[in-house]
């Protein structure tokens, strides 16, 4: 008995999986590296941005196991996609490319774009829009009518979605020498009370968008090495920790309550792309990032870290290429991974994940009927303009034969059509009756005068012989006696002489 109890104690306790990575689905649509993901809040539609300047749309509910994108378009010609973000209701999304943010509806139909500033103005406070490339874009978590953009022109701007001509608010970021420094990444915290911006000088600066004077609420100088681009900065779901990723091959963790040095630094995480980001698990227990590789012979990985212990938990090999963009959706519990191999991968677990890719992964594509396929013999000569007596119908496809049979009333057993004119063959017109027939046709012959010109009707009797009055007085009428002499005519001159 003691041996049995010892063996039971030696058995490892069950531990929940770190991430839903038991299965993977590949979404192929782009010709260059994947730069950004965005999935609407309900998890029904996915956007994928790429270095090939295009955005592809994926509808999980309508997609089949072929996993084909239903639409792809280029928002700004010749500019890679730097940022995508869905609205709170999922009816529209923002796209960041070049120096102007663009607003589209759910199907990718253009709604509006926002103003671009004048690039020759030195003071950014006097500009009405960004003058440099946008590096980050996000809707305000606490306001459905505003969103944030960050740019290499050293500013973070708050926009009203209904005002296109000018930003609503502007925050200027400065380095330790009080000069401009590019904002390479920015993000709201979960409640929208602070905006964290990662700068080119290696600092992380936090601003309150509700304040009247826009000065940093907290400042982390030297968070990363100088002139090393901070590619991602975000907070944990409880706003306790700040995670940052930079091209100095590190991922660092800061305590949001104290503007001091990092509390944990993870080294040897190569990063050569400005879009390499950080994804947080739905339960806020883990966070992960991608790793870049220097050659195609190496394998790109996703590295997972545990929040409670701030230790590396596991590594997930993905492909022979760098891993750039990650998205861990809260509702779906599915991990989307994109990199330089041009393939967007969706990692999921049938027992832990819900909806999303599970809706289409087992849905079979529509099968093509054999009858709809043209299987004509190439050795036969087709004569489409031959006489009907010499025409060979064996060359017609099954689809054409079905159309002809459909148009033939005998072969298609088409029911008799309703009678439109007068009834015939014992059939009565639809909606007709004897009373209706009499009312429509009664008096048509006697009412011809209604359509006759009255003047013409009178003139036709002008030269006719009298019929009523003249014959009655023909026998009693006296003989008229007229003076027919040439001097009988009246002359006014002879009257007064």
C-alpha positions as CSV (number, residue, x, y, z in Angstrom):
1,X,0.0,0.0,0.0
2,X,2.8,2.4,0.8
3,X,4.4,1.7,-2.6
4,X,1.1,2.5,-4.3
5,X,0.8,5.8,-2.4
6,X,4.3,6.7,-3.3
7,X,3.7,6.0,-7.0
8,X,0.6,8.1,-7.0
9,X,2.5,11.0,-5.4
10,X,5.2,10.7,-8.1
11,X,2.7,11.2,-11.0
12,X,2.8,14.7,-12.4
13,X,-0.2,16.9,-11.7
14,X,-2.3,17.9,-14.7
15,X,-1.5,21.4,-16.0
16,X,-3.6,23.3,-18.4
17,X,-2.0,24.0,-21.8
18,X,-0.3,27.3,-22.2
19,X,-1.9,28.1,-25.6
20,X,-4.3,26.5,-28.1
21,X,-1.7,25.1,-30.4
22,X,-2.8,21.5,-31.0
23,X,-4.0,22.2,-34.5
24,X,-3.0,24.7,-37.2
25,X,-4.7,26.1,-40.3
26,X,-2.9,28.0,-43.1
27,X,-4.4,31.1,-44.8
28,X,-2.6,31.8,-48.0
29,X,-3.3,35.0,-49.9
30,X,-0.3,37.4,-49.9
31,X,2.9,37.6,-51.9
32,X,5.0,39.2,-49.2
33,X,5.5,39.1,-45.4
34,X,2.5,39.4,-43.1
35,X,2.7,42.7,-41.1
36,X,-0.5,43.0,-39.1
37,X,-3.7,41.2,-38.0
38,X,-7.1,42.5,-36.9
39,X,-10.2,40.5,-36.0
40,X,-13.5,42.1,-35.2
41,X,-14.8,41.9,-31.6
42,X,-17.2,39.0,-32.4
43,X,-14.5,37.0,-34.1
44,X,-16.4,36.5,-37.4
45,X,-14.2,38.4,-39.8
46,X,-10.4,38.6,-40.0
47,X,-8.2,41.2,-41.7
48,X,-4.6,40.5,-42.7
49,X,-2.2,43.3,-43.8
50,X,1.0,42.7,-45.7
51,X,4.1,44.2,-47.2
52,X,2.5,43.7,-50.6
53,X,0.3,46.8,-49.8
54,X,-2.9,44.8,-49.7
55,X,-5.5,43.9,-47.1
56,X,-7.2,40.5,-47.3
57,X,-10.6,39.7,-45.9
58,X,-11.5,36.3,-44.3
59,X,-15.1,35.4,-43.3
60,X,-15.1,32.4,-41.0
61,X,-18.8,31.8,-41.2
62,X,-19.0,31.8,-45.0
63,X,-15.6,30.2,-45.7
64,X,-15.2,26.5,-46.5
65,X,-12.3,24.1,-45.8
66,X,-10.5,25.6,-48.9
67,X,-9.7,28.6,-46.7
68,X,-9.9,31.2,-49.4
69,X,-10.1,35.0,-48.9
70,X,-13.3,36.5,-50.2
71,X,-11.8,40.0,-50.9
72,X,-8.4,41.8,-51.2
73,X,-7.7,45.4,-51.9
74,X,-5.0,48.0,-51.7
75,X,-6.0,51.0,-49.5
76,X,-3.0,53.2,-50.5
77,X,-1.0,52.5,-53.6
78,X,2.6,51.6,-52.9
79,X,2.6,51.7,-49.1
80,X,2.7,48.6,-46.8
81,X,0.0,48.2,-44.1
82,X,1.3,49.4,-40.8
83,X,-1.8,49.1,-38.7
84,X,-5.4,47.8,-38.6
85,X,-8.1,48.1,-36.0
86,X,-11.8,47.3,-35.8
87,X,-14.4,49.6,-34.2
88,X,-16.2,48.5,-31.0
89,X,-19.3,47.4,-33.0
90,X,-17.3,45.8,-35.8
91,X,-19.1,47.8,-38.5
92,X,-16.0,49.6,-39.7
93,X,-12.2,49.5,-39.4
94,X,-9.2,51.8,-39.5
95,X,-6.2,51.3,-41.7
96,X,-2.8,52.9,-41.4
97,X,-0.7,53.3,-44.5
98,X,1.5,56.3,-45.4
99,X,0.7,59.5,-43.4
100,X,-3.1,59.4,-43.5
101,X,-5.5,57.2,-41.5
102,X,-8.3,55.7,-43.6
103,X,-11.7,54.5,-42.6
104,X,-13.5,51.7,-44.3
105,X,-16.8,49.9,-43.6
106,X,-17.0,46.2,-42.8
107,X,-16.8,45.1,-46.5
108,X,-13.8,47.3,-47.3
109,X,-15.8,50.1,-48.9
110,X,-14.1,53.5,-48.5
111,X,-15.8,55.9,-46.0
112,X,-13.2,58.7,-45.5
113,X,-9.6,59.6,-45.0
114,X,-8.2,62.1,-42.6
115,X,-6.1,65.2,-43.3
116,X,-2.4,65.2,-43.9
117,X,-0.3,68.0,-42.4
118,X,2.0,70.4,-44.2
119,X,5.4,69.0,-44.1
120,X,7.4,72.3,-44.1
121,X,6.0,73.5,-40.8
122,X,8.5,73.0,-38.1
123,X,6.2,73.1,-35.1
124,X,3.9,70.1,-35.2
125,X,1.4,71.9,-33.0
126,X,0.5,74.0,-36.0
127,X,-0.2,71.1,-38.4
128,X,-3.6,69.6,-39.0
129,X,-2.4,66.1,-39.5
130,X,0.6,63.8,-39.6
131,X,3.5,64.7,-41.9
132,X,5.3,61.3,-41.6
133,X,4.4,57.7,-41.8
134,X,1.9,56.4,-39.3
135,X,3.3,53.6,-37.1
136,X,0.3,52.8,-34.9
137,X,-3.5,53.2,-35.0
138,X,-6.2,52.2,-32.4
139,X,-9.7,53.0,-31.4
140,X,-10.2,54.6,-28.0
141,X,-11.4,51.8,-25.7
142,X,-13.6,54.2,-23.7
143,X,-14.9,56.3,-26.6
144,X,-16.5,54.9,-29.7
145,X,-16.1,58.2,-31.6
146,X,-12.4,58.8,-31.3
147,X,-9.2,57.0,-32.2
148,X,-5.4,57.5,-31.8
149,X,-2.6,57.6,-34.3
150,X,1.2,57.7,-33.8
151,X,3.8,58.7,-36.4
152,X,7.5,59.2,-37.0
153,X,6.8,63.0,-36.9
154,X,7.2,62.7,-33.1
155,X,3.5,63.1,-32.4
156,X,0.5,61.1,-31.1
157,X,-2.8,62.5,-32.3
158,X,-6.4,61.9,-31.1
159,X,-9.0,62.2,-33.9
160,X,-12.8,62.6,-33.9
161,X,-14.2,60.0,-36.4
162,X,-16.6,62.6,-37.7
163,X,-14.0,65.4,-38.3
164,X,-11.6,64.8,-41.1
165,X,-9.9,68.2,-41.4
166,X,-8.0,68.3,-38.2
167,X,-7.1,66.2,-35.2
168,X,-8.9,66.8,-31.9
169,X,-5.8,66.6,-29.7
170,X,-2.0,66.4,-30.2
171,X,0.8,65.2,-28.0
172,X,4.4,65.9,-28.8
173,X,7.1,63.5,-27.6
174,X,10.7,64.6,-26.9
175,X,14.0,62.9,-26.1
176,X,16.3,63.8,-23.2
177,X,17.7,66.7,-25.3
178,X,14.2,68.1,-25.8
179,X,14.3,67.5,-29.5
180,X,12.0,65.4,-31.8
181,X,12.0,61.7,-31.6
182,X,10.1,59.3,-33.8
183,X,7.1,57.5,-32.2
184,X,7.6,53.9,-33.4
185,X,4.7,52.3,-31.4
186,X,1.8,53.3,-29.3
187,X,-1.2,51.8,-27.6
188,X,-4.0,52.6,-25.1
189,X,-4.2,50.8,-21.8
190,X,-7.3,48.6,-21.3
191,X,-9.5,51.4,-19.9
192,X,-8.3,54.2,-22.2
193,X,-7.0,56.4,-19.4
194,X,-3.4,56.4,-20.7
195,X,-1.5,56.2,-24.0
196,X,1.9,54.5,-24.0
197,X,4.3,55.6,-26.8
198,X,7.5,53.9,-27.6
199,X,10.1,56.2,-29.1
200,X,13.2,55.9,-31.3
201,X,15.5,57.0,-28.4
202,X,14.5,53.9,-26.4
203,X,12.1,55.7,-24.0
204,X,8.5,54.9,-23.1
205,X,6.2,57.9,-22.4
206,X,2.7,57.8,-21.1
207,X,0.1,60.5,-21.7
208,X,-3.4,61.1,-20.4
209,X,-5.7,61.9,-23.3
210,X,-8.3,63.5,-20.9
211,X,-5.8,66.1,-19.6
212,X,-5.9,69.7,-20.8
213,X,-2.0,70.0,-20.8
214,X,-0.4,67.1,-22.5
215,X,2.8,66.3,-20.7
216,X,4.0,62.8,-19.9
217,X,2.3,61.3,-16.9
218,X,5.1,58.8,-16.5
219,X,8.4,58.5,-18.3
220,X,10.7,55.5,-18.7
221,X,14.0,56.9,-20.0
222,X,16.4,54.3,-21.2
223,X,13.8,51.5,-21.4
224,X,15.7,50.2,-24.4
225,X,18.9,51.0,-26.1
226,X,19.1,54.3,-27.9
227,X,18.4,54.3,-31.6
228,X,16.8,50.9,-31.2
229,X,13.2,51.0,-32.4
230,X,10.6,50.0,-29.9
231,X,8.3,47.8,-32.1
232,X,5.6,47.2,-29.6
233,X,4.3,48.5,-26.2
234,X,1.2,47.3,-24.4
235,X,-0.2,46.7,-21.0
236,X,-1.6,43.6,-19.3
237,X,-5.3,43.3,-19.0
238,X,-5.2,44.6,-15.4
239,X,-2.9,47.5,-16.3
240,X,-0.4,46.4,-13.8
241,X,2.5,45.6,-16.2
242,X,3.9,47.3,-19.3
243,X,5.4,45.0,-22.0
244,X,7.8,46.4,-24.6
245,X,9.6,44.8,-27.5
246,X,12.5,46.4,-29.4
247,X,15.0,45.8,-32.1
248,X,17.7,45.4,-29.4
249,X,16.6,41.8,-29.3
250,X,14.9,42.1,-25.9
251,X,11.5,42.0,-24.3
252,X,11.1,44.0,-21.1
253,X,8.5,44.2,-18.4
254,X,7.8,47.4,-16.4
255,X,5.7,48.1,-13.4
256,X,3.1,50.7,-14.5
257,X,2.8,52.1,-11.0
258,X,6.5,53.2,-10.8
259,X,8.5,55.0,-13.4
260,X,11.7,53.1,-12.7
261,X,13.7,50.5,-14.5
262,X,12.4,47.2,-15.8
263,X,11.5,44.5,-13.4
264,X,12.3,41.7,-15.9
265,X,14.3,41.6,-19.1
266,X,14.2,38.7,-21.6
267,X,17.3,38.6,-23.8
268,X,18.3,36.8,-27.0
269,X,15.1,37.4,-28.8
270,X,16.1,38.5,-32.3
271,X,13.9,41.2,-33.8
272,X,14.6,42.9,-37.2
273,X,11.1,44.0,-38.1
274,X,9.3,47.2,-37.0
275,X,5.9,45.4,-36.8
276,X,7.0,42.7,-34.3
277,X,4.4,42.9,-31.6
278,X,3.2,41.3,-28.3
279,X,0.1,39.2,-27.9
280,X,-1.7,38.6,-24.5
281,X,-3.8,35.5,-23.7
282,X,-7.5,36.0,-23.0
283,X,-7.1,35.0,-19.3
284,X,-4.1,37.4,-19.0
285,X,-1.9,34.6,-17.7
286,X,0.5,34.5,-20.6
287,X,2.0,36.8,-23.2
288,X,4.1,36.0,-26.2
289,X,6.1,37.5,-29.0
290,X,7.7,36.4,-32.3
291,X,11.4,35.8,-33.0
292,X,13.2,36.8,-36.2
293,X,15.8,34.7,-38.0
294,X,18.7,35.7,-40.1
295,X,18.5,33.0,-42.8
296,X,15.8,30.7,-44.2
297,X,17.6,27.7,-42.7
298,X,16.6,28.8,-39.2
299,X,13.2,28.3,-37.7
300,X,11.1,31.2,-36.6
301,X,9.4,30.8,-33.2
302,X,6.8,32.1,-30.9
303,X,8.0,32.5,-27.3
304,X,5.5,32.3,-24.5
305,X,6.0,33.8,-21.0
306,X,4.1,33.4,-17.8
307,X,2.8,36.6,-16.2
308,X,2.8,35.5,-12.6
309,X,6.4,34.3,-12.5
310,X,7.7,36.4,-15.4
311,X,9.6,33.4,-16.8
312,X,9.8,31.9,-20.3
313,X,7.3,29.0,-20.5
314,X,7.7,27.4,-23.9
315,X,8.7,28.0,-27.5
316,X,6.5,27.2,-30.5
317,X,8.4,26.5,-33.8
318,X,6.4,28.0,-36.7
319,X,8.2,28.1,-40.0
320,X,11.5,28.6,-41.8
321,X,11.2,32.4,-41.6
322,X,10.8,35.3,-39.1
323,X,7.7,35.6,-37.0
324,X,6.4,39.2,-37.1
325,X,2.8,39.7,-36.2
326,X,0.7,37.9,-33.6
327,X,-3.0,38.1,-32.5
328,X,-4.5,36.2,-29.7
329,X,-8.2,36.8,-29.9
330,X,-10.1,37.0,-26.6
331,X,-13.4,35.6,-27.8
332,X,-12.1,32.8,-30.0
333,X,-9.0,31.8,-28.0
334,X,-7.1,31.3,-31.3
335,X,-3.6,32.5,-32.0
336,X,-2.9,34.0,-35.4
337,X,0.7,34.1,-36.5
338,X,2.2,35.8,-39.6
339,X,5.8,36.2,-40.8
340,X,8.1,36.3,-43.8
341,X,6.9,33.0,-45.3
342,X,3.8,34.9,-46.6
343,X,1.4,32.5,-44.8
344,X,-1.0,33.5,-42.1
345,X,-1.4,30.6,-39.6
346,X,-4.2,30.1,-37.1
347,X,-3.3,27.9,-34.2
348,X,-6.3,26.5,-32.3
349,X,-7.5,23.7,-30.0
350,X,-10.9,22.1,-30.6
351,X,-11.5,21.7,-26.9
352,X,-10.3,25.2,-25.9
353,X,-11.2,27.4,-28.9
354,X,-14.6,28.3,-30.0
355,X,-16.0,29.4,-33.4
356,X,-13.6,31.2,-35.7
357,X,-11.6,28.8,-37.8
358,X,-13.6,25.9,-36.3
359,X,-16.7,27.1,-38.3
360,X,-15.0,26.4,-41.6
361,X,-12.3,23.9,-41.0
362,X,-14.8,21.0,-41.4
363,X,-17.1,22.6,-44.0
364,X,-16.6,20.9,-47.3
365,X,-16.4,22.9,-50.5
366,X,-19.2,22.7,-53.0
367,X,-18.7,19.7,-55.3
368,X,-18.8,20.2,-59.0
369,X,-21.3,18.0,-60.8
370,X,-20.0,15.7,-63.6
371,X,-22.8,16.8,-65.8
372,X,-21.6,20.4,-65.6
373,X,-18.2,19.5,-67.0
374,X,-17.7,19.7,-70.8
375,X,-16.4,16.3,-71.8
376,X,-16.7,16.6,-75.6
377,X,-14.5,14.4,-77.8
378,X,-11.7,16.6,-79.3
379,X,-11.6,14.3,-82.4
380,X,-15.1,15.4,-83.5
381,X,-15.6,18.5,-85.6
382,X,-18.0,21.1,-84.2
383,X,-20.2,23.0,-86.6
384,X,-22.2,25.5,-84.6
385,X,-23.7,27.3,-87.6
386,X,-24.8,24.2,-89.5
387,X,-28.4,23.8,-90.7
388,X,-30.8,22.5,-88.1
389,X,-31.3,19.2,-90.0
390,X,-27.5,18.7,-90.0
391,X,-26.7,19.9,-86.5
392,X,-25.3,17.4,-84.0
393,X,-26.6,18.0,-80.5
394,X,-24.1,15.6,-79.0
395,X,-21.6,18.4,-78.7
396,X,-23.8,20.5,-76.4
397,X,-22.8,20.6,-72.8
398,X,-25.1,19.3,-70.1
399,X,-25.8,22.8,-69.0
400,X,-26.9,23.9,-72.4
401,X,-29.2,20.8,-72.8
402,X,-30.8,21.6,-69.5
403,X,-31.5,25.2,-70.6
404,X,-33.1,24.0,-73.8
405,X,-35.2,21.5,-71.9
406,X,-36.3,24.2,-69.5
407,X,-37.4,26.5,-72.3
408,X,-39.4,23.7,-74.0
409,X,-42.9,23.7,-72.5
410,X,-43.5,20.0,-73.3
411,X,-40.3,18.6,-72.0
412,X,-40.3,20.8,-68.9
413,X,-44.0,20.1,-68.2
414,X,-44.7,23.8,-67.8
415,X,-48.2,24.5,-66.6
416,X,-50.6,26.4,-68.8
417,X,-50.2,30.1,-68.6
418,X,-53.2,32.3,-67.6
419,X,-55.4,33.8,-70.4
420,X,-54.7,37.5,-70.9
421,X,-57.1,38.2,-73.8
422,X,-60.7,37.0,-74.4
423,X,-61.3,33.4,-73.3
424,X,-61.0,30.6,-75.8
425,X,-61.3,26.8,-75.8
426,X,-63.7,26.9,-72.8
427,X,-61.2,28.9,-70.7
428,X,-62.1,32.2,-69.1
429,X,-59.7,35.0,-68.6
430,X,-58.2,35.3,-65.1
431,X,-60.2,37.8,-63.1
432,X,-63.0,38.0,-65.8
433,X,-66.8,37.7,-65.4
434,X,-69.9,38.3,-67.5
435,X,-70.7,41.5,-65.6
436,X,-67.2,42.9,-66.2
437,X,-67.4,41.9,-69.9
438,X,-70.8,43.8,-70.3
439,X,-69.5,46.9,-68.5
440,X,-66.4,47.0,-70.7
441,X,-68.2,46.5,-74.0
442,X,-71.6,48.1,-73.5
443,X,-72.3,51.1,-75.7
444,X,-69.0,51.0,-77.5
445,X,-70.8,51.2,-80.9
446,X,-73.2,53.9,-79.8
447,X,-70.6,56.1,-78.1
448,X,-68.6,56.8,-81.2
449,X,-69.4,60.5,-81.1
450,X,-67.3,60.9,-78.0
451,X,-64.2,60.6,-80.1
452,X,-65.5,62.7,-83.1
453,X,-64.8,66.4,-83.9
454,X,-68.1,68.4,-83.4
455,X,-67.2,70.9,-86.2
456,X,-66.7,68.1,-88.7
457,X,-70.0,66.5,-87.6
458,X,-71.9,69.8,-88.3
459,X,-70.3,70.6,-91.6
460,X,-71.1,67.3,-93.2
461,X,-74.8,68.4,-93.2
462,X,-74.2,71.8,-94.7
463,X,-74.8,70.8,-98.4
464,X,-77.4,68.1,-97.7
465,X,-81.0,68.4,-99.0
466,X,-83.6,69.6,-96.4
467,X,-85.5,66.8,-94.8
468,X,-87.8,68.1,-92.0
469,X,-89.0,71.8,-92.5
470,X,-88.8,72.6,-96.2
471,X,-90.9,69.6,-97.4
472,X,-93.7,70.6,-95.0
473,X,-94.2,74.0,-96.7
474,X,-93.5,72.9,-100.2
475,X,-97.2,73.1,-101.3
476,X,-98.3,76.2,-99.5
477,X,-95.2,78.3,-99.9
478,X,-95.9,81.4,-102.2
479,X,-93.9,81.9,-105.3
480,X,-91.2,84.5,-104.6
481,X,-91.1,87.6,-106.9
482,X,-87.7,89.3,-107.1
483,X,-86.7,92.5,-108.9
484,X,-84.0,91.5,-111.2
485,X,-83.5,94.8,-113.0
486,X,-79.9,96.2,-113.1
487,X,-81.0,99.4,-111.2
488,X,-82.6,97.7,-108.3
489,X,-79.4,97.7,-106.2
490,X,-79.4,100.3,-103.4
491,X,-77.0,103.2,-103.7
492,X,-76.4,105.7,-100.9
493,X,-75.6,108.4,-103.4
494,X,-79.0,108.2,-105.1
495,X,-80.8,108.2,-101.8
496,X,-79.7,111.6,-100.7
497,X,-79.9,113.3,-104.1
